Amino acid sequence: MIQMWDDSFAVQSPPIRAALDAGNGIRAFELMHSELDKVWREVERVLGDGCIACVNIGDATRTICGRFRLYSNHSRIIQAFVRLGFDVLPAVVWKKTTNAPNKFMGSGMLPAGAYVTLEHEYILVFRKGGKRSFRSEDEKRLRNSSAFFWEERNHWFSDMWDLKGVRQKLINPGLRDRSAAFPFEIPYRLINMYSVYGDTVLDPFVGTGTTIAAAAAAGRSSIGVEIDSALLRVIADIVGQAVQVGNERITSRLRDHLSFVADYQKSKGDLKHVNDYYGFPVMTKQEREIVFHALDTIERSPDPSSFCTRYSGLDIGMGEGSCEPSRLHSGDATGIQRRPAKGGNVIGSSRPEGKGVYPAGLEKLNASGWTEG
Ligand SMILES: C[S@@+](CC[C@H](N)C(=O)[O-])C[C@H]1O[C@@H](n2cnc3c(N)ncnc32)[C@H](O)[C@@H]1O
C-alpha cells in the first residue's frame, strides 16, 4: 500500500484501481496484498526446505477520503507467510536515512492529532521447513568457506541496521529514486547471512537488479523476475557495476577484519585461530575456511537476459556443476523461469563460472598485511 506502486498494482488488477478511485483504502490494501500473495506462493513453491526468504517492506501512512491511517504492510506479509507454512524468524529494522529527521505529520504542536513519522523499513525473515542440513563433504565445505567473520556476525545479526556511511544505491543517473532501489549492502549482507556458495538467489521483484549485482559479488548464482521489461537496460547497467562494487566490498571486508585483529591484539591479546587460506588470525574455528571470490568479469551471455560472472584465483569448487540449485537444495529456479509471477518476465539472471579469490591489489594486502603491519 505504498503510493508510488498504485499504478503498477492498478494495471495488474483493475479492481485495485476501482477501490482506490472509490476511496476504499482498506479494500485496495487487501487487493494489493492478494496480488503479492500470488508471488509468495511461487516463492514457497520454488524454495528448497530450510531455505530463507527475506522481504524488505515498509509500512505506509495515507489519507484516503479524509481518513489518515497506517497501512501495515509488514504485518499483512507476515500473515501471508505464516499461512504458507513458513516459520517467522526475528526481523531486522532498517533505519532509513531521512533528509528531514524532525518532520512530523498531523496537528503540529497540538495534541492529539500528531503522528510519529515512519523512518524505518523491515526486513522480514522466514524459513521454509526446518533447519537446512549440510550433510555431504561438498556441502560442508561450501558452507564453511561461505562463513563470515565473528565481528561481522555481531554487527550483521543485530536487529537494527543503520546503513549510514555504507555505500548506498548503485548508480544509474537516469533513474533517480523512481525505482525504490535498496542499497547494495542490504542484499549483499542478507545473501552472505542466509546462503552459501553454489546457491541460487531469487529476487521476484528485481527492479534495477541490485540483488543480482549483490549475488554476483557474493559468488552466488541468481534469478531475477521483473514485470517491467523497460528495466532490462537499467539492470544491465547496474549488474555491470558488480565487478567494481563487489571487489571493493570484499576488499573492505578483509581490511576491516585486519583492523579488528589489530585492535583486538592491542587490547586483549592473541586470537586463537588462523584462517587456512589468508593466514591471518580469526576469532573462531568456524572462520578458518572463509575465502572470498574476486570477480573478474561480468558479461551478458548470448541469451540477452542472462549474465555470466567469472571469478579469478583459486579453485575451491566453484567450477561448472557446483552451482546447481538442486544439488544444494536451493530454489528450483528453472521452475520460476518457466512460470514467473503473473505477467512477469525473467529478465535477469546471473551464474558464477570458474574459480575465485582475491580482488586485484589484495595480494599486496596479504603480503604486507597484519603480520608486517
Ligand atoms: C521496490 S521495486 C524493487 C527495487 C529493487 N529492490 C532494486 O534494488 O532495484 C519493486 C519492483 O517489482 C516490480 N513488480 C511489481 N509487481 C511485480 C510482479 N507481479 N512480478 C514481477 N515484478 C513485479 C516493479 O516493476 C518494481 O520494479
The ligand as an SDF file (V2000), in Angstrom:
LIG
                    3D

 27 29  0  0  0  0  0  0  0  0999 V2000
   10.5680   -1.8610   -4.9330 C   0  0  0  0  0  0  0  0  0  0  0  0
   10.9630   -2.2770   -6.5760 S   0  0  0  0  0  0  0  0  0  0  0  0
   12.3670   -3.2870   -6.3510 C   0  0  0  0  0  0  0  0  0  0  0  0
   13.6200   -2.4990   -6.2990 C   0  0  0  0  0  0  0  0  0  0  0  0
   14.8370   -3.3940   -6.1880 C   0  0  0  0  0  0  0  0  0  0  0  0
   14.9810   -3.9490   -4.8580 N   0  0  0  0  0  0  0  0  0  0  0  0
   16.1010   -2.6050   -6.5640 C   0  0  0  0  0  0  0  0  0  0  0  0
   17.0450   -2.5210   -5.7510 O   0  0  0  0  0  0  0  0  0  0  0  0
   16.1280   -2.0580   -7.6640 O   0  0  0  0  0  0  0  0  0  0  0  0
    9.7100   -3.4370   -6.9830 C   0  0  0  0  0  0  0  0  0  0  0  0
    9.7700   -3.9430   -8.4230 C   0  0  0  0  0  0  0  0  0  0  0  0
    8.8290   -5.0070   -8.5590 O   0  0  0  0  0  0  0  0  0  0  0  0
    8.2530   -4.9510   -9.8420 C   0  0  0  0  0  0  0  0  0  0  0  0
    6.9780   -5.7200   -9.8210 N   0  0  0  0  0  0  0  0  0  0  0  0
    5.7940   -5.3440   -9.3320 C   0  0  0  0  0  0  0  0  0  0  0  0
    4.8960   -6.3460   -9.4360 N   0  0  0  0  0  0  0  0  0  0  0  0
    5.5430   -7.3980   -9.9960 C   0  0  0  0  0  0  0  0  0  0  0  0
    5.1720   -8.7380  -10.3200 C   0  0  0  0  0  0  0  0  0  0  0  0
    3.9310   -9.1620  -10.1290 N   0  0  0  0  0  0  0  0  0  0  0  0
    6.1040   -9.5570  -10.8470 N   0  0  0  0  0  0  0  0  0  0  0  0
    7.3780   -9.1250  -11.0480 C   0  0  0  0  0  0  0  0  0  0  0  0
    7.7930   -7.8740  -10.7410 N   0  0  0  0  0  0  0  0  0  0  0  0
    6.8800   -7.0110  -10.2300 C   0  0  0  0  0  0  0  0  0  0  0  0
    8.1040   -3.4600  -10.1150 C   0  0  0  0  0  0  0  0  0  0  0  0
    8.0250   -3.1650  -11.5020 O   0  0  0  0  0  0  0  0  0  0  0  0
    9.3870   -2.8960   -9.4520 C   0  0  0  0  0  0  0  0  0  0  0  0
   10.4260   -2.7500  -10.3920 O   0  0  0  0  0  0  0  0  0  0  0  0
  1  2  1  0
  2  3  1  0
  2 10  1  0
  3  4  1  0
  4  5  1  0
  5  6  1  0
  5  7  1  0
  7  8  2  0
  7  9  1  0
 10 11  1  0
 11 12  1  0
 11 26  1  0
 12 13  1  0
 13 14  1  0
 13 24  1  0
 14 15  1  0
 14 23  1  0
 15 16  2  0
 16 17  1  0
 17 18  1  0
 17 23  2  0
 18 19  1  0
 18 20  2  0
 20 21  1  0
 21 22  2  0
 22 23  1  0
 24 25  1  0
 24 26  1  0
 26 27  1  0
M  CHG  2   2   1   9  -1
M  END
$$$$
